[in-house]
Amino acid sequence: VSTGGSVTIDEIPRYGGRHLSPEEFHRALLGHDDGSVDDEGKKKEIVVIDVRNTFEHAIGHFVNPLTGSSTNAEAPAVTTTADNSDGSLQGGNTATASSSATVTATPAINPQMTNFTQFDTQFCSRNASSLKNKRVLMYCTGGIRCEKASAMLRKRGVDDVCQLSGGIHRYLERFGDKG
């Protein structure tokens, strides 16, 4: 995965995000982990970013269950319908969780990438400042893109960046369609 030169291999250990196991990521999505607090001692807002390309995002993605209401708050929703997201940090979709509970929540942000080099030049450059006081949870297919994407955000001053270790593949191995 090329970064377009925005992150070197040596910068990944220094700037890369905190790795969360599938269980830790699941708890973070639900707000059941220790989480991070802001300067006032309040839990930070969670922002979920899908670091895969637009085609992969359209096939299916997480939604942030904490931004909506759900009759089953124990299962993060995964929607398998395409959204019309423009990569901005606003918006909402209705999705159905595996328990068939209707969830109105913000979908994982789709950075609108057709190739990964666009993540830094288009997404990070536009959105890093608005993410600085939030907790960023990111995921990709197997974890490689998150290694680089987390470093890109952290180099731009976003300190609280976590990534799903092993990507969505490991999450699905652990939770399947129950996650």
N, C-alpha and C positions, 0 to 999 in steps of 0.2 A: 504494500500500500504506500503510494508516494504521498509525501506531505507538501510537495512543491517547494521544499527547502525551508519551510517555516519551523520545523523541529528537527534537530539532529538526533541521531541515535543516542548520543551521550546525554542529551537533555531529558530523555524519557525517565530515567531513574530519579532525577532531581525534581522535575515538574509534574510527573505523572500523578494521576488521581489515586485516591485510596481504593484498594480492591475490596469489594464486598462479595462474600460467598452468595450463592443463590438464596440461602436462608436469610442472610443479613439484608440482601436487596429486597426480598419479599417483606420483611419487617419494616424496612425503611419506607417502602411504598405505602404501607398501611399506617405509618406514623408510630409504630410500636417499638422502634429502636430508641437509643438514647438521643440520637439526632444531634443537631448542632443548634446552638442558641446564638442570637444576635447580641449586640452590645447592651441591649436592655434586658437580657435574660429570657427573652421569648423564643420559642422554637422558630427556626427559620422556615420560610416558605419552601416547599419542595418543588423543583422543576425537573421534569423527566425529558431527556433528549434522546431521540433515536438517531444514532450515528450511522445508520445504514443509508443506502441510496433511496431515491423516491420510489422506485419499483418495489424494493423490499418493504418499505414503510406502507405502501398501498396494500400489500398482501396481508399485513397484520402488524399491530403495534400495541404497546401498553397505553392505558389511560391512567391519569393520576386520580385515584379514587378519593383523595383528600380534598379535591376541589369541587366535588359534587356530593350528592346524597345517594345512599344505597341502602337497600333493605338487607344486604349481606355485606357488611363492611370487612369481613374477614377474607375476601377474595379480590385481589386486584383484577380489574377487568382487562381483557385483551380483546380488541376489536379486530375483525378480519375484513372490514370494508374500507375502501379508500376514502380519504378525506380530501378536502380541497384546501388544506392548509397552505399558507404562503410562507411558512417558516417563521412567522412572527410569534411573539410570546403571548398572544391573546387567543381566545376562541374556546369552543366547547363542542363536544359530540355526545350523542347518546349511544351507549354500547351495551351489549349484554354480556354479563359475566358468566362464567361456567356454571354457576348455580341458577342461571336464568333470571337473576335479579337485574332490574333495569338500573343503570348507573348513568347519571349525567355528570360528566367529568371532562377535564381538559385532556385531549389526547397528547401522547408524547410529541414533543416538538419535532417536526419534520424540517430539517435544515434545507430541504429542496436541493439536494446534491445529485448530480448525475455522475460526478467523479469526486473522489475524496479531497482533492486539492482545493475544492471550493469551500470546505468547512472553515478553514481559517480566513481565507480572503473574503468570503461573502457572509458566513454566519457569525463567526467570532468577531470580526471587525464591526458588525452592526449591533451585536447583542451582548457582548462581554460586560459593558458597563451596567446594564440592567440586571445582570446575574450576580454581581459582586456580593450582595447581601443575602443571597439565597443558597439553598443546598441543592446542588446539581447532582442528579442521578442519571447516568448515561449507560446505554447498552448498545451493543452491536451484535453481529452474528456469532463470532467466536472470541472476541476480545482484542484482536489486533488493532482495529481502528480506534477503539477506546483508549488504548495506550497512547496513541498519538493525539487524539482529539482532547483528552484530558490535559495533556501537556500544553496544547495550544491555548486552552482556556486559562489554565493557571499562569502561563506566561503573560497573559493579558490582565492579570490581577484577580481572577476568580479563585478564591482560596478553597472553598468547600466543594470539591469535585470528587464524586465517588463513581466507580465504574463496576459493572457486573462482571465479576471474574469468570472467565470462560464463555462469556457472552450468553445470548439467549439459548444457545444449544444446551449449556449446563443447567440453565433455569428450567427448561422444558424437561430435561432428564429428571430433575428433582420434583417438579410440580405438575408436569404434563398439562392437561387441559383443566386442572383444578386450581391453577395459579392465577 
